[in-house]
């Protein structure tokens, strides 16, 4: 049956496993909210970790009909997709002398930091993953949504190559104009999303703009952390990439007028909206296999340097319906 990391924690029997799963969920919004559908079996002698699914692309219509006439047929449009599950995580090494000196503290520190790195890497790949760049990985939302009906590009003289400047908003009318774009983008989705994800600069300016119309809500999550929402939709900063201070959703430079006189515009950020669920955006994992595994250093074995590992998966994200997620491009945030 589909599981979340919170549910997987209830099934863990080792204290270390419980602690590790808790760290995964506590330090990552995606790990806390994603459902992992554990349905993939390594069939064919263990050589296949592929999940196939149908993505709903368009919706059917309904209409009146005249007596003695037929309805005009219309069907939902589907597209076949497959995704290969991939393991991710990392390892660390500790000299047995350091373990004696620190009495396990070094192992705990390295384990915790490796979990943070795995969380950051997973979030990065969920957004930016591209199998054309890394064949060992999976495709992320940016690639999944490119060219879709929920990829929202602001207009520039009637052409969808413009941008929205959040840095110059200084009046209520300007703020409402920006919010009209936000709401028009959200209206392309198939329901109210669970989260809007971005980088801290873009989200900070979005909060500022939304404050003009009192559209910002403030609460706390299950871990007591402050949570802010736009019109009831949680705003999530996905943080930085593993091993760096580079944002997962970076500010970039783009030619927003397709080679016109405007030139390249710097400081452009994107926002991603997702609706979590097995009929929307979720992840997949192996059937009957643990979602998170830890391999602690064995300091009783021969050898001076011991290796520990943390691994998530194999797993991959899945978008069952195109309109369950969307991206708003080109928000000038710097």
MIGURO-927521 format. One record per residue: x, y, z of N, C-alpha, C in turn; residue in three letters. Coordinates in steps of 0.1 Angstrom, whole numbers, plus 5000, padded with zeros to 4 digits. Layout:
N
XYZXYZXYZALA/...
***
This chain:
334
500849885000500050005000500950125000UNK/500450244995501250364995501550405009UNK/502850455010503250505023503850635023UNK/503850705034504650825036505750795045UNK/506750885046507850855055507350855070UNK/506250935073505750925086505150785089UNK/504550725079503950595081505050485082UNK/506150505074507250415074507950415088UNK/507950535094508550545107507850455117UNK/506450435116505750355126506050205124UNK/506550165112506850025110508349995113UNK/509150095116510550075118510750015132UNK/511649925134511849855147513249895153UNK/514149945145515449985151515350135155UNK/515950165166515950305171516650405161UNK/517650355155518350435145517450465133UNK/516750365128515850385117514850485120UNK/514250475132513150575136513750715136UNK/514950725141515550855142515850915128UNK/516350825119516750865106515550915098UNK/514450835099513250865092512651005097UNK/512751015110512251145116513051265111UNK/514351245110515251355105514851385090UNK/514551275082514251305068512951385068UNK/511951355075510651425075510751565081UNK/511551575092511651705099512351805091UNK/513351765083514151865076513851885062UNK/512651825057512351835043510851835042UNK/510251945036508851955033508451845023UNK/509251825013508851725003508751585009UNK/509751555018509751415024508551405033UNK/508151515039507051505049505751485041UNK/505551545030504251545023504151445012UNK/505151405005505051314994504551174999UNK/503751114991503350974992504150894983UNK/504750784988505550694980504750564978UNK/504350554965503550434961504450314959UNK/504450224969505350114969504849994961UNK/504950004948504249914939505249854929UNK/506549894928507449844918508149724923UNK/508049624914508749494917509949474907UNK/511049434912512249404904512049274896UNK/511249274886510949154878512049124868UNK/511849014861512748974851514148944856UNK/514248874868515548844873516148964880UNK/515349064884515949174892516449284883UNK/516249284870516849384861515949504858UNK/514649504863513749614859513249684871UNK/513449814871512949904882512150014875UNK/511249984866510550074858509050084862UNK/508550204863507150224867506450294855UNK/505450224849504750284838503350334843UNK/502950444837501650504841501050594830UNK/499750614831499050704821498850844827UNK/499350944820499151084825497951144818UNK/497051194825495851264819496251394814UNK/496151424801496651544795495451644793UNK/494351594788493151684786491951624792UNK/490951704794489651654801488551634790UNK/487651544793486451534784485451644786UNK/484551674777483551774778482151714780UNK/481251794783479851754784478951874778UNK/477751834773476951944766475551894766UNK/474651984761473251944758473251874745UNK/472151804742471851744729470351764725UNK/470151784713468751794708468151654708UNK/466751654709466051524707466351464694UNK/466551334693466751264681468151294675UNK/469051344683470451364679471351314690UNK/472651294686473551234694474451334701UNK/475051304712476051384718477351394709UNK/478051504709479351514702480351444711UNK/480951334706481851254714483151334718UNK/483551314730484851374735485351274746UNK/486651254745487251164755488451234762UNK/488751184774489951224780491151184773UNK/492151264772493351234764494451194774UNK/495051074771496051024780497351014772UNK/498451004780499750984774500550884783UNK/501250794776501950694784503350744788UNK/503650724801504950764806505550644814UNK/506850644814507550544823508650624830UNK/508950574842510050634850510850524856UNK/512150534856513050434863513450484877UNK/513150394886513550424900515050424902UNK/515450524910516950534912517250554927UNK/518250494932518650514946519450644947UNK/519350714959520150834961520450834976UNK/521550904979522050914993523450944993UNK/524250885002525650915003526250835014UNK/527550845014528350775024529350865031UNK/529850825042530850895050531850805056UNK/532950845059534050765065534550825078UNK/534750745088535250785101536450695105UNK/537450755110538550675116538150615129UNK/538550495132538150435144538650505157UNK/539750575155540250655166539250765170UNK/538750835160537750945162536550895169UNK/536150765166534950715173535250685188UNK/536450645191536850625205536850755212UNK/537350865206537550995212536151055215UNK/535251045204533951115205532851025210UNK/533150895212532150805217530850805210UNK/530850795196529750795188529150925183UNK/529651035189529151165185529451195171UNK/530651155166531051185152530151115143UNK/529850985146528950915137527550975136UNK/527051025148525751085148525751215140UNK/526851295141526951415133527051385118UNK/527851295114527951265100526651205094UNK/525951125102524751075098523651185096UNK/523551275105522651385104522951475092UNK/524151505090524551595079524351525066UNK/524551385065524351315053522851315049UNK/521951305060520551315057520151445052UNK/520751555057520451685052520851695037UNK/522051645034522451645020521551565011UNK/521151445016520251365007518851435005UNK/518351505016517151585014517251695004UNK/518451765005518651874996518751824982UNK/519451714980519651664966518351614961UNK/517551544969516251504964515351614960UNK/515351724968514551844964515051904951UNK/516351914950516951964938516451884925UNK/516551754926516251664915514751664912UNK/513851674922512451684920512051804912UNK/512851914913512652024905513452024892UNK/514752004893515652024882516151894875UNK/515751774880516251654874516051644859UNK/517051584852516951574838517851454834UNK/517151354829517851224825518751244813UNK/518551354806519451384795520751434800UNK/520751494812522051544818522651434827UNK/521851364834522351254843521451134841UNK/522051034834521250914831521050834844UNK/521750854855521550784867520350844875UNK/519850954871518751024879517351004873UNK/516451104876515151104870514751244866UNK/513751264859513251394854512451464865UNK/512651594866511951674876510851754870UNK/510251834879509051914875509352014864UNK/510452074864510752174853510752114840UNK/511251994838511251924825509851864823UNK/509151804833507851754831506851854826UNK/506951984831505952084828506252174816UNK/507452154811507852234799506952214788UNK/506352324783505352324772503952274775UNK/503752254788502352204792501452324794UNK/500152284796499152394797499252464811UNK/500052414820500152474833501552544834UNK/502252554823503552634823503052774820UNK/503052864829502553004827503653094824UNK/503653164812504653254808503953394807UNK/504353494814503753624813503853674798UNK/502853754794502853814781503653934779UNK/504253954768504954074764504554114750UNK/503654214750503054254737502254134730UNK/501554064739500753954734501553824732UNK/502853824734503653704732504053654746UNK/503953524748504253464761505753454764UNK/506453564763507853564766508253684775UNK/507253734783507553844791507953804805UNK/507953904814508253874828507453964837UNK/507353924850506654004860507754064870UNK/507854194871508854254880508254274894UNK/508654184903508254204917508954304925UNK/510154344919511054434927510554584926UNK/509654614917509154754916507754774921UNK/507154674927505754694932505754784944UNK/504954894943505054994953503655054956UNK/502655004949501255054952500354934952UNK/499154954958498154844959497754804945UNK/497554894936497154854922498154774915UNK/499454804917500554724911500554584918UNK/500354574931500254444938499154364932UNK/497954424931496754344926497054294912UNK/497754374904498054334890498954204890UNK/499854204899500754084901499853964906UNK/499053984915498253884921497253824910UNK/496853904901496053864890496753754882UNK/498053774879498853674873498953544881UNK/499153564894499353444903498053364902UNK/496853434903495653364904495253304890UNK/495653374879495453314866496253184864UNK/497453184869498253064868497652954877UNK/497252984889496752884897495352824892UNK/494652904884493452864878493652764867UNK/494852744862495152644852495252504858UNK/495352494871495452364878494152304879UNK/494152174883492852094884492252104898UNK/492752184907492252204920493252294928UNK/492852314940493752404949495052324952UNK/496152374949497452304952497752294967UNK/498552204971498952194985500052284988UNK/500852324978502052414981502452494969UNK/503052604971503752684961505152684966UNK/506052634957507452624961508352724952UNK/509252784959510152874952511452894960UNK/512153004956513353034964512953154974UNK/513853174983513453274994513253414989UNK/514053454979513853594974512553604967UNK/512153514958510853524951509753514961UNK/509853424970508753404980508553524989UNK/509753584993509653705001508953814994UNK/509153834981508453944974507053904971UNK/506753774970505353734968504553764981UNK/505153734992504453765005504253915006UNK/505253995002505054145003503954194994UNK/503854134982502754174973501454124978UNK/501354004983500053954988499654025000UNK/500554085008500154155020499254275017UNK/499354325005498454445002497054405003UNK/496654285000495254235000495054145011UNK/495854135021495654055033495453905029UNK/496353855020496253725015497253625020UNK/497953665031498953585037498453535051UNK/498553395053498153335065499453285072UNK/499353285085500553235093500053135104UNK/500653015103500352915113501752845117UNK/501652725123502752645126502552505121UNK/503552425118503452285113503552195125UNK/503552065122503551965133504851965141UNK/505852025136507152035143507352175150UNK/506252255150506352385156506952495148UNK/507252465136507952565127506852655121UNK/507252785120506252885114505952845099UNK/504752855095504352825082503552945076UNK/503852995064503153095058502453045045UNK/501253105042500453055031499953175023UNK/499753155010499153245001497753194999UNK/496753265004495353235002495053085005UNK/495753045016495552905021496552805015UNK/497352845006498252754999499652775005UNK/500252675011501452685018502652735009UNK/503452825014504552875007505852805012UNK/506552745003507752655007508952705000UNK/509952735008511352765003512052625003UNK/512452584991513152454990514552454993UNK/515052574997516452575002517452574992UNK/518652524996519852514987520152374983UNK/520952364972521452234967522452174977UNK/522552044976523451974985524952014983UNK/525552044994526952084994527252224988UNK/526252314988526452444983525452544989UNK/525652674985524652774989523852824977UNK/523852744967523052774955521652724957UNK/520652814954519252784956518852664947UNK/517952584952517352474944516652534931UNK/515852634934515252714923515952844922UNK/516852844912517852954911517153074904UNK/517753194907517453314899518353304887UNK/517753324875518453304863518353424854UNK/519153424843519053534833518453464820UNK/517353534815516653484803516353594793UNK/516353554781515953654770514353644770UNK/513753744776512253734777511453794766UNK/512153854756511453904745511853834732UNK/512453714733512753634721513653704711UNK/514753764717515653834708515353974704UNK/514354034710513954164707514854274713UNK/514454394714515254504719515454494734UNK/514654424741514754424755515954354761UNK/516554254754517654184758517454094769UNK/518554044776518353954787517954024800UNK/517153954807516654004820517253914831UNK/517853984841518553904852517553894864UNK/517953804873517253784885515853724884UNK/515653634874514253584872514153444880UNK/513053434887512753314895511453254890UNK/511353124893510153044890509453004903UNK/508052984902507352924912506652794908UNK/506652694916506052564913504852544923UNK/503752504917502552464925502252314923UNK/502052244934501752104933500652054941UNK/499851964936498751894944499251754946UNK/499551724959500051584962498851484962UNK/499151364958498151264958498451154948UNK/497951034949498250924940497550954926UNK/496651054925496051094912496651224908UNK/497651274915498351394911499851384911UNK/500551444921501951434921502351354933UNK/503151244931503651164942504951094938UNK/505451004946506650934943506350784943UNK/507250704937507050564937508350494943UNK/508150374949509250304955508950154953UNK/509950074958509849934956508849864966UNK/508149764961507249694970507949604979UNK/507549604992508149525002509549555006UNK/510049675002511449715006511349835014UNK/512349855024512349975032512650105023UNK/511950205027512150335019513450405023UNK/513850395035515150455040515950345046UNK/517250345043518150245049519450325053UNK/519850275065521150325070522150215073UNK/523350235070524450135072525450205081UNK/525450175094526350245103527750175102UNK/528850255105530150205105530350095115UNK/530949985111531249875120532649885125UNK/532749945138534049965143534649845150UNK/533949725149534549605154535249525143UNK/535049565131535649495120537049545118UNK/537949465111539249515108539249635099UNK/540349715099540449835091540349955099UNK/541250055096541250175103540150275101UNK/539650275088538650375084537350295081UNK/536250335087534950275085534050365077UNK/533150295070532150365061530750345066UNK/530050455066528550455069527850515057UNK/526550475055525750515044524350545048UNK/523750635040522350665041521750655027UNK/520650585025520050575012518550585012UNK/518050655003516650675000516250604987UNK/515250514987514850454975515350314973UNK/515350274960515150344948513750414947UNK/513750534941512450614940512550704928UNK/511450764925511350864915509950934916UNK/509851064912508651134913507751104900UNK/506451114902505451084892504451194891UNK/504051234880503051334878501851274870UNK/500851224877499751154871498851234862UNK/498651364866497851454858498651584855UNK/498751624843499551744840499051864848UNK/497751874850497251994857497251974872UNK/497951874877498151864892499351944896UNK/500051994887501252074890501452184879UNK/502052294883502252404873503452484877UNK/503952554867505152644870504852784864UNK/505152884872505053024868506453074865UNK/506753104853508153144850508353294851UNK/509553334852510053474849509453574859UNK/509653554872509253654882510553724886UNK/510753844882511953914885512053944900UNK/513053894906513153894921514453964926UNK/515254004917516454074921516954164910UNK/
***
